Amino acid sequence: MNLLYPVAGFAVGTIVGLTGVGGGSLMTPLLVLLFGVNPSVAVGTDLLYASITKAGGTLAHSLKGTVDWTITRTLAMGSLPAAALTLWLVHQYFPGGLGGASKLISFALGIALLLTALSLVLRKKLQAFAQKHAPSAPDPRRTFWLTVLAGAVLGVLVSISSVGAGALGVTVLFFLYPALPAHRIVGSDIAHAVPLTLVAGLGHWWLGSINWLLLGSLLIGSLPGIWLGSHISAKVPEKVLRPILAGMLVLIGTKLIAAY
């Protein structure tokens, strides 16, 4: 076992505990750029890593009553089939399957990181805009189908890049449910990320792009890191952390896109 893997897991876990964001956004590019892991293996391993780590967050939010399970189920109606179908199409029709799509995966990862950085920086402005322009009487049927569509888009993005279930999912929900309190949006998004990353991760396992030793090594470091980050998060200003994290994502995303 490479001892740097638990160290990387601890670092990313601490950032996740501090900000609530950064699992897939940092772990996958870290594995690709720093450790030279094949992009498809990095994405697949990170997906199962995310499903395990976010399960604890879902339990915590569920006990607090901050999960809207109707929204979670509606998102999953679009995301789970989209994730499975995306992996099947890439495996069947892309030359070399997932392994041959490494450059495409790196490019998709770069785009997803830039979008995540943008959503981090503009989150409060986007939330205020959504609340200001929200219709007085939203159409439940329209909101339902837009939520299913948003889930499908997230399913495609997450299955290819492992990024999108966090910051991007929250941003979309702010627009679809502007009257919903922020803590319920975050809780619902985390709850949705668990089945999505699990299904996508199992799909990668079926296609042979999971490194189990790597997964175990990352978890050894990340679980105590998340615990530490969550305990010190109140002492570190969010307005300082989020721009730093967004800047890191822009640099990493640009590097991945430039290498395409």
C-alpha positions in Angstrom: 0.0 0.0 0.0 1.3 3.5 -0.9 1.3 5.4 2.3 0.7 8.6 0.4 -2.9 7.4 -0.4 -4.1 7.6 3.2 -2.4 11.0 3.5 -4.2 12.2 0.4 -7.5 10.7 1.8 -6.9 12.5 5.1 -6.3 15.9 3.4 -9.3 15.6 1.1 -11.5 14.3 4.0 -10.5 17.3 6.1 -11.5 19.7 3.3 -14.8 17.9 2.9 -15.5 18.2 6.6 -14.6 21.9 6.5 -16.6 22.9 3.4 -19.0 20.1 2.7 -17.6 20.1 -0.9 -14.5 18.6 -2.5 -14.8 14.8 -2.4 -15.0 14.0 -6.1 -13.8 17.5 -7.1 -10.4 17.0 -5.4 -9.9 13.2 -5.0 -10.3 12.2 -8.7 -8.0 14.9 -10.1 -5.5 14.2 -7.3 -5.4 10.5 -8.2 -5.0 11.3 -11.9 -2.5 14.2 -11.8 -0.4 13.4 -8.7 -0.5 9.6 -8.6 -0.9 8.8 -12.3 -3.9 6.6 -11.8 -5.8 5.8 -15.0 -8.8 8.3 -15.2 -11.4 5.6 -15.5 -10.0 3.8 -12.5 -9.8 7.1 -10.5 -13.4 7.9 -11.3 -14.7 4.4 -10.5 -12.8 4.1 -7.2 -13.8 7.7 -6.2 -17.4 6.9 -6.8 -17.5 4.1 -4.3 -15.4 6.1 -2.0 -18.0 8.9 -2.2 -21.0 6.6 -1.6 -19.4 5.2 1.6 -18.3 8.6 3.0 -21.6 10.4 2.1 -23.7 7.6 3.7 -22.6 8.9 7.1 -23.6 12.4 6.1 -27.0 11.2 4.9 -27.6 9.5 8.2 -26.7 12.6 10.1 -29.0 14.8 8.0 -31.8 12.2 8.2 -31.7 12.2 12.0 -32.0 16.0 11.9 -34.9 15.8 9.6 -33.1 17.9 6.9 -33.7 15.5 4.0 -36.6 15.9 1.6 -37.0 12.3 0.5 -39.5 13.3 -2.3 -36.9 15.5 -3.9 -34.2 12.8 -3.4 -36.4 10.1 -5.1 -37.3 12.4 -8.0 -33.7 13.2 -8.7 -32.9 9.5 -8.5 -35.6 8.7 -11.1 -33.5 10.6 -13.6 -29.9 10.1 -12.3 -29.8 6.3 -11.7 -30.9 5.2 -15.2 -28.8 8.0 -16.8 -25.7 6.9 -15.0 -26.2 3.2 -15.9 -27.0 4.0 -19.5 -24.0 6.3 -19.9 -21.6 3.7 -18.7 -23.1 1.0 -20.9 -23.0 3.3 -24.0 -19.3 4.2 -23.4 -18.4 0.5 -22.8 -20.3 -0.7 -25.9 -19.5 2.0 -28.5 -16.4 3.9 -27.4 -13.2 2.4 -28.8 -11.5 0.6 -25.9 -14.4 1.1 -23.6 -13.8 3.1 -20.4 -10.1 2.5 -20.6 -10.0 3.9 -24.1 -12.0 6.9 -23.0 -9.4 8.2 -20.6 -8.8 11.5 -22.4 -12.5 12.1 -22.7 -13.0 11.4 -19.0 -10.2 13.8 -18.1 -11.8 16.5 -20.3 -15.2 15.9 -18.8 -13.6 16.1 -15.3 -12.0 19.4 -16.2 -15.3 20.9 -17.3 -17.1 19.6 -14.2 -14.4 21.2 -12.0 -14.8 24.6 -13.6 -18.6 24.4 -13.2 -18.2 23.4 -9.6 -15.8 26.3 -8.9 -18.3 28.7 -10.5 -21.2 27.4 -8.4 -19.1 27.7 -5.2 -18.2 31.3 -5.9 -21.7 32.4 -7.0 -23.8 30.2 -4.7 -25.2 32.9 -2.6 -25.9 35.2 -5.6 -27.5 32.4 -7.5 -29.7 31.5 -4.4 -30.8 35.1 -4.0 -31.6 35.3 -7.8 -33.6 32.1 -7.7 -35.6 33.3 -4.6 -36.2 36.8 -6.2 -37.5 35.4 -9.5 -39.4 32.4 -8.2 -43.0 32.2 -9.4 -45.6 32.9 -6.8 -47.4 29.7 -7.7 -45.0 27.1 -9.2 -46.4 24.3 -11.3 -45.7 21.0 -9.4 -45.8 18.9 -12.5 -43.2 21.2 -14.3 -41.0 21.2 -11.2 -41.2 17.4 -11.0 -40.1 16.9 -14.6 -37.3 19.5 -14.4 -36.1 17.7 -11.3 -36.0 14.4 -13.1 -34.2 16.1 -16.0 -31.7 17.6 -13.6 -31.1 14.2 -12.1 -30.4 12.7 -15.5 -27.8 15.4 -16.3 -26.1 14.8 -13.0 -26.2 11.1 -13.6 -24.3 11.5 -16.9 -21.8 13.9 -15.5 -21.1 11.9 -12.3 -20.8 8.5 -14.0 -18.1 9.9 -16.3 -16.2 12.4 -14.0 -17.4 11.5 -10.5 -18.0 15.3 -10.0 -21.4 17.0 -9.9 -23.4 15.3 -7.2 -22.3 18.0 -4.6 -22.0 21.7 -5.4 -23.7 21.4 -8.8 -26.6 19.4 -7.4 -27.1 22.0 -4.7 -27.0 24.8 -7.2 -29.7 23.2 -9.4 -31.9 22.5 -6.4 -31.7 26.2 -5.3 -33.3 27.1 -8.7 -35.9 24.4 -8.7 -36.9 24.8 -5.0 -36.1 28.4 -4.1 -38.5 28.4 -1.1 -36.9 25.4 0.5 -34.4 26.1 3.4 -30.8 25.8 2.4 -30.1 23.0 5.0 -32.9 20.8 3.5 -31.5 21.4 0.0 -28.0 20.3 1.2 -29.4 17.3 3.1 -31.5 16.2 0.1 -28.5 16.6 -2.3 -26.2 14.5 0.0 -28.9 11.8 0.3 -29.3 11.7 -3.5 -25.5 11.4 -4.0 -25.4 8.1 -2.1 -27.4 5.9 -4.5 -26.1 7.8 -7.5 -22.4 7.3 -6.7 -23.2 3.7 -5.6 -24.9 2.8 -8.8 -22.2 4.5 -10.9 -19.5 2.9 -8.8 -21.0 -0.5 -9.2 -21.1 0.1 -12.9 -17.4 0.9 -13.0 -16.8 -2.3 -10.9 -18.7 -4.4 -13.4 -16.5 -2.8 -16.1 -13.4 -3.5 -14.2 -12.3 0.0 -13.3 -12.1 -0.2 -9.5 -8.9 -0.5 -7.4 -10.0 -2.0 -4.1 -6.6 -1.5 -2.4 -6.7 2.2 -3.4 -10.2 2.5 -2.1 -9.4 1.0 1.3 -6.2 3.2 1.6 -8.2 6.4 0.9 -10.9 5.5 3.4 -8.3 4.9 6.1 -7.2 8.5 5.8 -10.4 10.2 4.8 -12.8 9.1 7.6 -10.7 10.6 10.4 -10.1 13.6 8.2 -13.8 14.2 7.7 -14.3 13.9 11.5 -11.5 16.5 12.1 -12.7 18.9 9.5 -16.3 18.8 10.7 -15.2 19.6 14.2 -13.0 22.6 13.3 -15.3 24.0 10.5 -17.0 26.4 12.9 -13.6 28.1 13.6 -12.7 28.7 10.0 -14.6 31.4 8.1 -16.5 29.9 5.1 -15.9 33.1 3.1 -12.1 32.3 3.3 -12.4 28.6 2.5 -14.7 28.7 -0.5 -12.7 31.1 -2.7 -9.5 29.1 -2.0 -11.2 25.8 -2.9 -12.8 27.4 -6.0 -9.3 28.7 -7.1 -7.8 25.2 -6.7 -10.6 23.7 -8.8 -10.1 26.2 -11.6 -6.4 25.5 -11.7 -6.9 21.7 -11.7 -9.8 21.9 -14.2 -7.8 24.1 -16.6 -4.8 21.7 -16.5 -7.0 18.7 -17.3 -8.7 20.5 -20.2 -5.4 21.8 -21.6 -4.1 18.2 -21.6 -7.0 17.0 -23.8 
